[in-house]
Amino acid sequence: MTLRLSERDKRALALLAEADGVSKHEATIRAIHEVARRRGHEARVADASQRVRARYADVIERLGR
């Protein structure tokens, strides 16, 4: 796989790698994993929120008055 980066992106990647003391390859992998974890977390929170709002809709309605 080839990753094409703009000069700005290359600088950002180099800064990330340097800050973490890792190679640019490792910084890229870590960034990918971090975004994947965050999106999974956001999806789980949204799902839980939906279930709680449905379950307690009457209570939420009364508290909103």
Wavefront OBJ file of the C-alpha trace (Angstrom):
o trace
v 0.000 0.000 0.000
v 1.214 3.480 -0.781
v 0.222 6.426 1.358
v 0.330 9.770 -0.435
v 0.552 12.748 1.907
v 0.611 16.464 1.323
v 3.584 18.384 2.703
v 1.381 19.581 5.549
v 0.345 16.007 6.374
v 3.967 14.844 6.205
v 4.967 17.502 8.738
v 2.074 16.576 11.017
v 3.006 12.903 10.847
v 6.647 13.682 11.557
v 5.621 15.735 14.610
v 3.410 12.925 15.900
v 6.165 10.368 15.439
v 8.733 12.574 17.118
v 6.444 13.395 20.043
v 5.800 9.697 20.681
v 9.365 8.625 19.953
v 8.288 6.195 17.242
v 8.705 5.790 13.501
v 6.318 7.477 11.092
v 5.008 4.015 10.221
v 4.187 3.325 13.882
v 2.655 6.801 14.305
v 0.406 6.105 11.308
v -0.724 2.752 12.707
v -1.398 4.299 16.122
v -3.439 7.105 14.560
v -5.530 4.604 12.601
v -6.201 2.556 15.730
v -7.055 5.646 17.776
v -9.646 6.831 15.267
v -11.127 3.331 15.032
v -11.412 3.119 18.830
v -12.962 6.584 19.047
v -15.551 5.850 16.365
v -16.453 2.563 18.008
v -16.850 4.346 21.344
v -19.011 7.079 19.806
v -21.255 4.458 18.211
v -21.651 2.589 21.514
v -22.474 5.823 23.370
v -25.028 6.833 20.736
v -26.655 3.389 20.935
v -26.785 3.487 24.738
v -28.211 7.005 24.675
v -30.929 5.940 22.250
v -31.928 2.998 24.456
v -31.977 5.101 27.644
v -34.003 7.876 26.007
v -36.541 5.337 24.740
v -36.762 3.550 28.066
v -37.112 6.705 30.178
v -38.969 8.935 27.701
v -41.821 9.566 30.152
v -39.451 10.574 32.946
v -37.442 12.812 30.633
v -40.658 14.446 29.456
v -41.781 15.141 33.042
v -38.382 16.563 33.983
v -38.501 18.873 30.978
v -41.616 20.657 32.221
l 1 2 3 4 5 6 7 8 9 10 11 12 13 14 15 16 17 18 19 20 21 22 23 24 25 26 27 28 29 30 31 32 33 34 35 36 37 38 39 40 41 42 43 44 45 46 47 48 49 50 51 52 53 54 55 56 57 58 59 60 61 62 63 64 65
